[in-house]
Amino acid sequence: MEYFFLIVLVSAIRNANSLEGEEDFRSCLFKTGADLSYPSNRTWWYDSQGSSVPVLRNPLAVAFASSTLQVQQLVKCAVNNDVKPVPRSGGHSAEGFSSLDGTLVVDISRINWIEIDAKSSTAHVGAGIRLGKLIYELGEHKFVFPVGIDVTVGLGGHLAVGGIGVLSRSMGLSIDNVLQFEFVDWQGHVLIANSQNYSDLFWALKGGGGGSYGIVTAAKLALHPNPNSTTEIGRASCRERV
């Protein structure tokens, strides 16, 4: 009987510690100012799964960051509470990696701004921008960037897997045209990685190494002039653009 009560007591202590830890975690998330979603929310199913649901996942929470500063703070909250932060830009991961069990999903889809420098043929963009918005905004300035055809995909995830599209044969993969990353590492530090600064990290983020290194929040892209014509292989058509 004493052994039974000892087990019950240990279990109660563990549950109390777990609840206290969860309260600390949620309090930390609240202080970041990011919009938050928990299993009790009415929109939880969509918030937790994202746009593509190949595998059902059960994260602890989803945070919708609107700035690199918020991503920093969210990563620190997660790490300090022994929770793994998982980045999500569009939620189209075929393997379901943009939402994992027992994690904090850091959704960056609201970091979707774009700044175009026509003189240098470059664009500085938030990694949460959807490909459709990116294509449209660049087209308004007579530029293109090689990306895929699904306009709802987020740029961050698209770059993470290389980025194959209809312009890849002439312009390369999307990742081949990235000049710089703004990056939040697992300790919450913001790093600017390019060929001169944190060059090893830049190489790794462009596909030179396996694994996850942190969360990309922005990228500098090399742009190409909008071609006068495009040919679609596989379809008997040639489209002339005015």
ChimeraX commands (.cxc) that place a marker at each C-alpha (Angstrom):
marker #1 position 0.00,0.00,0.00 radius 0.5
marker #1 position 2.83,2.42,0.86 radius 0.5
marker #1 position 4.45,1.64,-2.49 radius 0.5
marker #1 position 1.18,2.49,-4.26 radius 0.5
marker #1 position 0.88,5.85,-2.51 radius 0.5
marker #1 position 4.53,6.62,-3.35 radius 0.5
marker #1 position 3.82,6.05,-7.05 radius 0.5
marker #1 position 0.74,8.30,-6.87 radius 0.5
marker #1 position 2.75,11.01,-5.09 radius 0.5
marker #1 position 5.57,10.93,-7.67 radius 0.5
marker #1 position 3.03,11.05,-10.50 radius 0.5
marker #1 position 1.27,14.05,-8.93 radius 0.5
marker #1 position 4.57,15.91,-8.52 radius 0.5
marker #1 position 5.48,15.24,-12.15 radius 0.5
marker #1 position 2.09,16.47,-13.34 radius 0.5
marker #1 position 2.41,19.63,-11.24 radius 0.5
marker #1 position 5.88,20.32,-12.62 radius 0.5
marker #1 position 4.62,19.70,-16.14 radius 0.5
marker #1 position 1.73,22.15,-15.70 radius 0.5
marker #1 position 4.05,24.75,-14.20 radius 0.5
marker #1 position 6.47,24.31,-17.11 radius 0.5
marker #1 position 3.63,24.66,-19.62 radius 0.5
marker #1 position 2.46,27.87,-17.93 radius 0.5
marker #1 position 5.99,29.30,-18.08 radius 0.5
marker #1 position 6.22,28.35,-21.75 radius 0.5
marker #1 position 2.90,29.96,-22.63 radius 0.5
marker #1 position 3.72,33.06,-20.61 radius 0.5
marker #1 position 6.98,33.46,-22.51 radius 0.5
marker #1 position 5.20,33.06,-25.86 radius 0.5
marker #1 position 2.58,35.63,-24.85 radius 0.5
marker #1 position 5.24,38.24,-24.09 radius 0.5
marker #1 position 6.57,38.06,-27.67 radius 0.5
marker #1 position 3.42,39.70,-29.01 radius 0.5
marker #1 position 3.01,37.06,-31.73 radius 0.5
marker #1 position -0.45,35.68,-32.47 radius 0.5
marker #1 position -0.72,32.26,-30.83 radius 0.5
marker #1 position -2.84,29.17,-31.36 radius 0.5
marker #1 position -3.30,26.26,-28.95 radius 0.5
marker #1 position -5.24,22.95,-29.10 radius 0.5
marker #1 position -8.19,24.66,-27.38 radius 0.5
marker #1 position -8.55,27.19,-30.23 radius 0.5
marker #1 position -11.41,26.74,-32.72 radius 0.5
marker #1 position -8.97,27.14,-35.62 radius 0.5
marker #1 position -6.40,24.74,-34.17 radius 0.5
marker #1 position -6.75,21.99,-36.77 radius 0.5
marker #1 position -5.89,24.30,-39.66 radius 0.5
marker #1 position -3.36,26.32,-37.65 radius 0.5
marker #1 position -1.45,23.20,-36.63 radius 0.5
marker #1 position -1.49,21.38,-39.96 radius 0.5
marker #1 position -0.93,24.18,-42.48 radius 0.5
marker #1 position -1.80,24.13,-46.17 radius 0.5
marker #1 position -0.76,20.53,-46.83 radius 0.5
marker #1 position -1.63,17.68,-44.47 radius 0.5
marker #1 position 0.30,14.56,-45.55 radius 0.5
marker #1 position 0.71,13.48,-41.91 radius 0.5
marker #1 position -1.37,14.60,-38.93 radius 0.5
marker #1 position 0.80,16.35,-36.35 radius 0.5
marker #1 position 0.27,17.49,-32.76 radius 0.5
marker #1 position 2.51,20.45,-31.90 radius 0.5
marker #1 position 2.21,22.15,-28.51 radius 0.5
marker #1 position 1.50,25.55,-30.03 radius 0.5
marker #1 position 1.66,27.59,-33.22 radius 0.5
marker #1 position 3.04,31.12,-33.21 radius 0.5
marker #1 position 2.49,33.50,-36.14 radius 0.5
marker #1 position 5.55,35.75,-36.24 radius 0.5
marker #1 position 5.40,39.09,-38.05 radius 0.5
marker #1 position 9.06,40.08,-37.70 radius 0.5
marker #1 position 12.55,38.68,-37.26 radius 0.5
marker #1 position 12.53,40.04,-33.70 radius 0.5
marker #1 position 9.50,37.92,-32.86 radius 0.5
marker #1 position 11.16,34.86,-34.41 radius 0.5
marker #1 position 14.17,35.49,-32.16 radius 0.5
marker #1 position 12.00,35.71,-29.07 radius 0.5
marker #1 position 9.96,32.64,-29.99 radius 0.5
marker #1 position 13.06,30.53,-30.58 radius 0.5
marker #1 position 14.44,31.55,-27.19 radius 0.5
marker #1 position 11.13,30.68,-25.49 radius 0.5
marker #1 position 11.16,27.26,-27.09 radius 0.5
marker #1 position 14.79,26.42,-26.37 radius 0.5
marker #1 position 14.63,27.68,-22.77 radius 0.5
marker #1 position 11.64,25.39,-22.16 radius 0.5
marker #1 position 13.15,22.33,-23.90 radius 0.5
marker #1 position 10.75,22.61,-26.83 radius 0.5
marker #1 position 11.93,22.25,-30.42 radius 0.5
marker #1 position 11.05,25.23,-32.67 radius 0.5
marker #1 position 9.91,24.22,-36.16 radius 0.5
marker #1 position 9.77,26.78,-39.01 radius 0.5
marker #1 position 6.86,26.99,-41.44 radius 0.5
marker #1 position 6.53,29.41,-44.33 radius 0.5
marker #1 position 3.69,27.91,-46.35 radius 0.5
marker #1 position 3.01,24.52,-44.79 radius 0.5
marker #1 position 3.49,22.48,-47.97 radius 0.5
marker #1 position 6.16,20.06,-46.70 radius 0.5
marker #1 position 5.46,16.72,-48.39 radius 0.5
marker #1 position 6.99,14.92,-45.41 radius 0.5
marker #1 position 5.05,17.01,-42.88 radius 0.5
marker #1 position 8.22,18.63,-41.47 radius 0.5
marker #1 position 6.56,22.04,-41.09 radius 0.5
marker #1 position 4.57,20.74,-38.10 radius 0.5
marker #1 position 5.94,18.10,-35.73 radius 0.5
marker #1 position 4.61,16.49,-32.56 radius 0.5
marker #1 position 5.45,18.23,-29.30 radius 0.5
marker #1 position 7.03,21.29,-30.94 radius 0.5
marker #1 position 6.48,25.01,-31.32 radius 0.5
marker #1 position 5.57,25.79,-34.93 radius 0.5
marker #1 position 6.99,29.20,-35.84 radius 0.5
marker #1 position 4.86,30.31,-38.79 radius 0.5
marker #1 position 6.57,33.08,-40.78 radius 0.5
marker #1 position 3.91,33.53,-43.48 radius 0.5
marker #1 position 3.28,37.09,-42.24 radius 0.5
marker #1 position 6.90,38.05,-42.92 radius 0.5
marker #1 position 5.97,38.57,-46.56 radius 0.5
marker #1 position 7.33,41.99,-47.53 radius 0.5
marker #1 position 9.38,42.70,-50.65 radius 0.5
marker #1 position 11.83,45.48,-51.56 radius 0.5
marker #1 position 13.05,45.63,-55.18 radius 0.5
marker #1 position 16.23,47.42,-56.25 radius 0.5
marker #1 position 15.95,47.82,-60.01 radius 0.5
marker #1 position 19.45,49.31,-60.34 radius 0.5
marker #1 position 21.19,46.26,-58.89 radius 0.5
marker #1 position 18.57,43.76,-60.16 radius 0.5
marker #1 position 18.07,42.40,-56.66 radius 0.5
marker #1 position 15.19,42.01,-54.24 radius 0.5
marker #1 position 15.18,41.74,-50.45 radius 0.5
marker #1 position 12.18,39.65,-49.41 radius 0.5
marker #1 position 10.62,38.17,-46.31 radius 0.5
marker #1 position 10.92,34.38,-46.31 radius 0.5
marker #1 position 7.20,33.96,-45.68 radius 0.5
marker #1 position 6.15,35.52,-48.98 radius 0.5
marker #1 position 4.07,33.26,-51.22 radius 0.5
marker #1 position 5.44,32.51,-54.65 radius 0.5
marker #1 position 2.39,34.04,-56.31 radius 0.5
marker #1 position 2.92,37.41,-54.64 radius 0.5
marker #1 position 6.65,37.27,-55.39 radius 0.5
marker #1 position 6.04,36.53,-59.08 radius 0.5
marker #1 position 3.44,39.30,-59.38 radius 0.5
marker #1 position 5.49,41.99,-57.61 radius 0.5
marker #1 position 8.60,41.19,-59.66 radius 0.5
marker #1 position 6.57,41.16,-62.87 radius 0.5
marker #1 position 5.32,44.67,-62.12 radius 0.5
marker #1 position 8.97,45.77,-62.26 radius 0.5
marker #1 position 9.82,43.67,-65.36 radius 0.5
marker #1 position 11.80,41.06,-63.42 radius 0.5
marker #1 position 11.54,37.32,-62.85 radius 0.5
marker #1 position 13.00,34.89,-60.34 radius 0.5
marker #1 position 13.08,31.12,-61.01 radius 0.5
marker #1 position 10.47,29.47,-58.78 radius 0.5
marker #1 position 7.91,26.68,-58.96 radius 0.5
marker #1 position 4.38,26.92,-60.31 radius 0.5
marker #1 position 2.36,26.51,-57.08 radius 0.5
marker #1 position 1.63,30.11,-56.15 radius 0.5
marker #1 position 0.58,29.24,-52.57 radius 0.5
marker #1 position 3.98,27.82,-51.57 radius 0.5
marker #1 position 6.07,29.91,-49.16 radius 0.5
marker #1 position 9.47,31.07,-50.35 radius 0.5
marker #1 position 11.35,29.88,-47.26 radius 0.5
marker #1 position 10.40,26.24,-47.69 radius 0.5
marker #1 position 10.80,26.47,-51.45 radius 0.5
marker #1 position 14.40,27.63,-51.06 radius 0.5
marker #1 position 15.09,24.98,-48.43 radius 0.5
marker #1 position 14.52,22.21,-50.98 radius 0.5
marker #1 position 16.32,23.94,-53.85 radius 0.5
marker #1 position 13.42,25.39,-55.80 radius 0.5
marker #1 position 12.73,23.85,-59.21 radius 0.5
marker #1 position 10.57,25.66,-61.74 radius 0.5
marker #1 position 9.92,26.23,-65.43 radius 0.5
marker #1 position 12.79,28.75,-65.64 radius 0.5
marker #1 position 15.35,26.49,-63.95 radius 0.5
marker #1 position 16.92,25.28,-67.19 radius 0.5
marker #1 position 17.95,28.80,-68.22 radius 0.5
marker #1 position 18.33,30.47,-64.81 radius 0.5
marker #1 position 19.15,27.64,-62.43 radius 0.5
marker #1 position 17.40,26.60,-59.24 radius 0.5
marker #1 position 15.88,29.20,-56.95 radius 0.5
marker #1 position 18.65,28.59,-54.42 radius 0.5
marker #1 position 21.31,29.27,-57.08 radius 0.5
marker #1 position 20.02,32.83,-57.26 radius 0.5
marker #1 position 20.11,33.64,-53.54 radius 0.5
marker #1 position 22.78,36.17,-52.57 radius 0.5
marker #1 position 22.18,36.40,-48.83 radius 0.5
marker #1 position 20.12,34.99,-45.96 radius 0.5
marker #1 position 18.88,36.59,-42.78 radius 0.5
marker #1 position 18.89,33.77,-40.29 radius 0.5
marker #1 position 17.90,33.09,-36.66 radius 0.5
marker #1 position 19.99,30.32,-35.14 radius 0.5
marker #1 position 18.90,27.92,-32.38 radius 0.5
marker #1 position 20.11,30.31,-29.68 radius 0.5
marker #1 position 18.03,33.18,-31.05 radius 0.5
marker #1 position 20.92,35.06,-32.64 radius 0.5
marker #1 position 20.30,36.89,-35.93 radius 0.5
marker #1 position 23.02,36.19,-38.50 radius 0.5
marker #1 position 23.52,37.61,-42.00 radius 0.5
marker #1 position 25.00,34.84,-44.14 radius 0.5
marker #1 position 26.47,35.39,-47.59 radius 0.5
marker #1 position 29.61,34.53,-49.56 radius 0.5
marker #1 position 31.71,36.84,-47.37 radius 0.5
marker #1 position 30.03,36.61,-43.97 radius 0.5
marker #1 position 29.32,33.24,-42.31 radius 0.5
marker #1 position 30.22,31.69,-45.66 radius 0.5
marker #1 position 30.08,28.10,-44.31 radius 0.5
marker #1 position 26.54,28.68,-43.07 radius 0.5
marker #1 position 25.62,30.29,-46.39 radius 0.5
marker #1 position 26.98,27.20,-48.20 radius 0.5
marker #1 position 25.03,24.89,-45.89 radius 0.5
marker #1 position 21.78,26.82,-46.30 radius 0.5
marker #1 position 22.14,26.55,-50.07 radius 0.5
marker #1 position 22.12,22.76,-49.83 radius 0.5
marker #1 position 25.69,21.97,-48.82 radius 0.5
marker #1 position 24.79,20.13,-45.62 radius 0.5
marker #1 position 22.06,17.98,-44.15 radius 0.5
marker #1 position 19.95,18.96,-41.16 radius 0.5
marker #1 position 18.28,22.09,-39.79 radius 0.5
marker #1 position 20.32,25.09,-38.70 radius 0.5
marker #1 position 17.66,27.58,-37.65 radius 0.5
marker #1 position 15.01,29.74,-39.29 radius 0.5
marker #1 position 15.54,31.85,-42.42 radius 0.5
marker #1 position 13.50,35.04,-42.09 radius 0.5
marker #1 position 14.60,36.94,-45.21 radius 0.5
marker #1 position 16.68,36.53,-48.36 radius 0.5
marker #1 position 18.35,38.71,-50.96 radius 0.5
marker #1 position 17.61,37.46,-54.46 radius 0.5
marker #1 position 19.37,37.98,-57.79 radius 0.5
marker #1 position 16.74,38.89,-60.38 radius 0.5
marker #1 position 16.55,38.35,-64.14 radius 0.5
marker #1 position 14.97,40.53,-66.85 radius 0.5
marker #1 position 11.47,39.44,-67.77 radius 0.5
marker #1 position 11.85,37.42,-71.02 radius 0.5
marker #1 position 9.85,38.53,-74.04 radius 0.5
marker #1 position 8.70,34.98,-74.70 radius 0.5
marker #1 position 8.52,31.61,-72.98 radius 0.5
marker #1 position 8.06,28.13,-74.39 radius 0.5
marker #1 position 6.25,25.41,-72.45 radius 0.5
marker #1 position 7.68,21.96,-73.14 radius 0.5
marker #1 position 4.98,19.31,-73.15 radius 0.5
marker #1 position 2.31,21.61,-74.48 radius 0.5
marker #1 position 1.99,22.70,-78.08 radius 0.5
marker #1 position 2.11,26.41,-77.34 radius 0.5
marker #1 position 4.37,29.39,-77.32 radius 0.5
marker #1 position 3.27,32.44,-75.38 radius 0.5
marker #1 position 4.41,35.88,-76.43 radius 0.5
marker #1 position 4.45,38.46,-73.66 radius 0.5
marker #1 position 3.78,42.12,-74.38 radius 0.5
marker link #1:1,2 radius 0.2
marker link #1:2,3 radius 0.2
marker link #1:3,4 radius 0.2
marker link #1:4,5 radius 0.2
marker link #1:5,6 radius 0.2
marker link #1:6,7 radius 0.2
marker link #1:7,8 radius 0.2
marker link #1:8,9 radius 0.2
marker link #1:9,10 radius 0.2
marker link #1:10,11 radius 0.2
marker link #1:11,12 radius 0.2
marker link #1:12,13 radius 0.2
marker link #1:13,14 radius 0.2
marker link #1:14,15 radius 0.2
marker link #1:15,16 radius 0.2
marker link #1:16,17 radius 0.2
marker link #1:17,18 radius 0.2
marker link #1:18,19 radius 0.2
marker link #1:19,20 radius 0.2
marker link #1:20,21 radius 0.2
marker link #1:21,22 radius 0.2
marker link #1:22,23 radius 0.2
marker link #1:23,24 radius 0.2
marker link #1:24,25 radius 0.2
marker link #1:25,26 radius 0.2
marker link #1:26,27 radius 0.2
marker link #1:27,28 radius 0.2
marker link #1:28,29 radius 0.2
marker link #1:29,30 radius 0.2
marker link #1:30,31 radius 0.2
marker link #1:31,32 radius 0.2
marker link #1:32,33 radius 0.2
marker link #1:33,34 radius 0.2
marker link #1:34,35 radius 0.2
marker link #1:35,36 radius 0.2
marker link #1:36,37 radius 0.2
marker link #1:37,38 radius 0.2
marker link #1:38,39 radius 0.2
marker link #1:39,40 radius 0.2
marker link #1:40,41 radius 0.2
marker link #1:41,42 radius 0.2
marker link #1:42,43 radius 0.2
marker link #1:43,44 radius 0.2
marker link #1:44,45 radius 0.2
marker link #1:45,46 radius 0.2
marker link #1:46,47 radius 0.2
marker link #1:47,48 radius 0.2
marker link #1:48,49 radius 0.2
marker link #1:49,50 radius 0.2
marker link #1:50,51 radius 0.2
marker link #1:51,52 radius 0.2
marker link #1:52,53 radius 0.2
marker link #1:53,54 radius 0.2
marker link #1:54,55 radius 0.2
marker link #1:55,56 radius 0.2
marker link #1:56,57 radius 0.2
marker link #1:57,58 radius 0.2
marker link #1:58,59 radius 0.2
marker link #1:59,60 radius 0.2
marker link #1:60,61 radius 0.2
marker link #1:61,62 radius 0.2
marker link #1:62,63 radius 0.2
marker link #1:63,64 radius 0.2
marker link #1:64,65 radius 0.2
marker link #1:65,66 radius 0.2
marker link #1:66,67 radius 0.2
marker link #1:67,68 radius 0.2
marker link #1:68,69 radius 0.2
marker link #1:69,70 radius 0.2
marker link #1:70,71 radius 0.2
marker link #1:71,72 radius 0.2
marker link #1:72,73 radius 0.2
marker link #1:73,74 radius 0.2
marker link #1:74,75 radius 0.2
marker link #1:75,76 radius 0.2
marker link #1:76,77 radius 0.2
marker link #1:77,78 radius 0.2
marker link #1:78,79 radius 0.2
marker link #1:79,80 radius 0.2
marker link #1:80,81 radius 0.2
marker link #1:81,82 radius 0.2
marker link #1:82,83 radius 0.2
marker link #1:83,84 radius 0.2
marker link #1:84,85 radius 0.2
marker link #1:85,86 radius 0.2
marker link #1:86,87 radius 0.2
marker link #1:87,88 radius 0.2
marker link #1:88,89 radius 0.2
marker link #1:89,90 radius 0.2
marker link #1:90,91 radius 0.2
marker link #1:91,92 radius 0.2
marker link #1:92,93 radius 0.2
marker link #1:93,94 radius 0.2
marker link #1:94,95 radius 0.2
marker link #1:95,96 radius 0.2
marker link #1:96,97 radius 0.2
marker link #1:97,98 radius 0.2
marker link #1:98,99 radius 0.2
marker link #1:99,100 radius 0.2
marker link #1:100,101 radius 0.2
marker link #1:101,102 radius 0.2
marker link #1:102,103 radius 0.2
marker link #1:103,104 radius 0.2
marker link #1:104,105 radius 0.2
marker link #1:105,106 radius 0.2
marker link #1:106,107 radius 0.2
marker link #1:107,108 radius 0.2
marker link #1:108,109 radius 0.2
marker link #1:109,110 radius 0.2
marker link #1:110,111 radius 0.2
marker link #1:111,112 radius 0.2
marker link #1:112,113 radius 0.2
marker link #1:113,114 radius 0.2
marker link #1:114,115 radius 0.2
marker link #1:115,116 radius 0.2
marker link #1:116,117 radius 0.2
marker link #1:117,118 radius 0.2
marker link #1:118,119 radius 0.2
marker link #1:119,120 radius 0.2
marker link #1:120,121 radius 0.2
marker link #1:121,122 radius 0.2
marker link #1:122,123 radius 0.2
marker link #1:123,124 radius 0.2
marker link #1:124,125 radius 0.2
marker link #1:125,126 radius 0.2
marker link #1:126,127 radius 0.2
marker link #1:127,128 radius 0.2
marker link #1:128,129 radius 0.2
marker link #1:129,130 radius 0.2
marker link #1:130,131 radius 0.2
marker link #1:131,132 radius 0.2
marker link #1:132,133 radius 0.2
marker link #1:133,134 radius 0.2
marker link #1:134,135 radius 0.2
marker link #1:135,136 radius 0.2
marker link #1:136,137 radius 0.2
marker link #1:137,138 radius 0.2
marker link #1:138,139 radius 0.2
marker link #1:139,140 radius 0.2
marker link #1:140,141 radius 0.2
marker link #1:141,142 radius 0.2
marker link #1:142,143 radius 0.2
marker link #1:143,144 radius 0.2
marker link #1:144,145 radius 0.2
marker link #1:145,146 radius 0.2
marker link #1:146,147 radius 0.2
marker link #1:147,148 radius 0.2
marker link #1:148,149 radius 0.2
marker link #1:149,150 radius 0.2
marker link #1:150,151 radius 0.2
marker link #1:151,152 radius 0.2
marker link #1:152,153 radius 0.2
marker link #1:153,154 radius 0.2
marker link #1:154,155 radius 0.2
marker link #1:155,156 radius 0.2
marker link #1:156,157 radius 0.2
marker link #1:157,158 radius 0.2
marker link #1:158,159 radius 0.2
marker link #1:159,160 radius 0.2
marker link #1:160,161 radius 0.2
marker link #1:161,162 radius 0.2
marker link #1:162,163 radius 0.2
marker link #1:163,164 radius 0.2
marker link #1:164,165 radius 0.2
marker link #1:165,166 radius 0.2
marker link #1:166,167 radius 0.2
marker link #1:167,168 radius 0.2
marker link #1:168,169 radius 0.2
marker link #1:169,170 radius 0.2
marker link #1:170,171 radius 0.2
marker link #1:171,172 radius 0.2
marker link #1:172,173 radius 0.2
marker link #1:173,174 radius 0.2
marker link #1:174,175 radius 0.2
marker link #1:175,176 radius 0.2
marker link #1:176,177 radius 0.2
marker link #1:177,178 radius 0.2
marker link #1:178,179 radius 0.2
marker link #1:179,180 radius 0.2
marker link #1:180,181 radius 0.2
marker link #1:181,182 radius 0.2
marker link #1:182,183 radius 0.2
marker link #1:183,184 radius 0.2
marker link #1:184,185 radius 0.2
marker link #1:185,186 radius 0.2
marker link #1:186,187 radius 0.2
marker link #1:187,188 radius 0.2
marker link #1:188,189 radius 0.2
marker link #1:189,190 radius 0.2
marker link #1:190,191 radius 0.2
marker link #1:191,192 radius 0.2
marker link #1:192,193 radius 0.2
marker link #1:193,194 radius 0.2
marker link #1:194,195 radius 0.2
marker link #1:195,196 radius 0.2
marker link #1:196,197 radius 0.2
marker link #1:197,198 radius 0.2
marker link #1:198,199 radius 0.2
marker link #1:199,200 radius 0.2
marker link #1:200,201 radius 0.2
marker link #1:201,202 radius 0.2
marker link #1:202,203 radius 0.2
marker link #1:203,204 radius 0.2
marker link #1:204,205 radius 0.2
marker link #1:205,206 radius 0.2
marker link #1:206,207 radius 0.2
marker link #1:207,208 radius 0.2
marker link #1:208,209 radius 0.2
marker link #1:209,210 radius 0.2
marker link #1:210,211 radius 0.2
marker link #1:211,212 radius 0.2
marker link #1:212,213 radius 0.2
marker link #1:213,214 radius 0.2
marker link #1:214,215 radius 0.2
marker link #1:215,216 radius 0.2
marker link #1:216,217 radius 0.2
marker link #1:217,218 radius 0.2
marker link #1:218,219 radius 0.2
marker link #1:219,220 radius 0.2
marker link #1:220,221 radius 0.2
marker link #1:221,222 radius 0.2
marker link #1:222,223 radius 0.2
marker link #1:223,224 radius 0.2
marker link #1:224,225 radius 0.2
marker link #1:225,226 radius 0.2
marker link #1:226,227 radius 0.2
marker link #1:227,228 radius 0.2
marker link #1:228,229 radius 0.2
marker link #1:229,230 radius 0.2
marker link #1:230,231 radius 0.2
marker link #1:231,232 radius 0.2
marker link #1:232,233 radius 0.2
marker link #1:233,234 radius 0.2
marker link #1:234,235 radius 0.2
marker link #1:235,236 radius 0.2
marker link #1:236,237 radius 0.2
marker link #1:237,238 radius 0.2
marker link #1:238,239 radius 0.2
marker link #1:239,240 radius 0.2
marker link #1:240,241 radius 0.2
marker link #1:241,242 radius 0.2
view
